[in-house]
Amino acid sequence: MNNIFTVVLGPVVGIMLIVLMVFYWKAYERWGEPDFDEKYGAFFDGLRRDTKWALFYHLIFLFRRLAFSIVAIFALEYFFVKVWCLFIFSTL
């Protein structure tokens, strides 16, 4: 059951993130408006809003977690691979 849940929910989260990024990218001019902030501002809580590059924070976060999960699952016997990947993923 967990495998089915993972296979279904994983792509849904990835697609949702990309759709949200496209929506916010196109609405860049309205980011500073109070009405826009009230409706859609939760996506940017704690991030800088003066640049479009703030959108990529969530995408990078998703890929870091995905890569870390893959390493944790498939590199069980390789201690140095896990340590190296943990170091790389924590510095990105």
N, C-alpha and C positions, 0 to 999 in steps of 0.2 A: 504494500500500500504506500509506503514512503517513496518508493521509486516512481510510482505513478504520479504522486503528488509533486515530486521534484521535477519530473519531466514536463508536467503541465504548468506548474507555477513559475518555473525558471524563465521560460520564454515570455510568459505574460509580463513578468516584472521587467524584463529587458525591453520589450516592445513598449510598455507603458512609459519607461524612462525616456526612450527615444522620442515618443510622441510629446511628452512634456517638454523636452528640450527644444523641439521644433516650435511648439506653441510659444514658449518664452522667448525664443530667439526672434520670432516674427513680431512679438509684442514688446520689443526692447524700448521703443519710444515711450511706452506707457508705464514703464517700471516705476517712475517717480510719482505717479498720480496716486492720491490717497485712496480712491475707489478701487484701483487695480491692486494696491497693496492690501487692502482689506479683504478682497476676494481671493487673491492668488499669492499673497506674500509669504505664506508658510514655507513654500519651497525654498525661499532665500533666507530663512532665519539663520542669523549668524554668519552670513556671507556678504562679501562686498557687492554692492549693486552698481558700481560705477563702470563696470566692464562686463562684456558678454562672456568672458572666459570663466566667470563664476559658475556658469551652467555646467561646465565640465567637471566640477568637483564631484557631483553625484555619480557621473559616469565612471570616473576614475575610482571612486569608492566602491562601486559595484564590481568592477573588474579586479580590484585588489582582493576583495572578499572571495570572489569566484576562484581566482588563481590560488589563494591560500587554501581554500577548501579542496581543490583538486590535488594540491601537493599533500595535504593532510590525509587524504584518502588513498592516493596511489603511491606515496613514498613512505610507507610505514616502516620499512626496514632500512632506510637510508637517512641516518641521522644528520649527516653533513648537508645533504640536499635540503632538508627541512630547515636547518639553521640558516643556510645561505638564502633560501627563499624568504624566510622570515625577516632577515636583514634587508633584502631588496624591497620587499613589500612595505616595510615600515618606513623606508626612506623616500618612497614615492609620494 
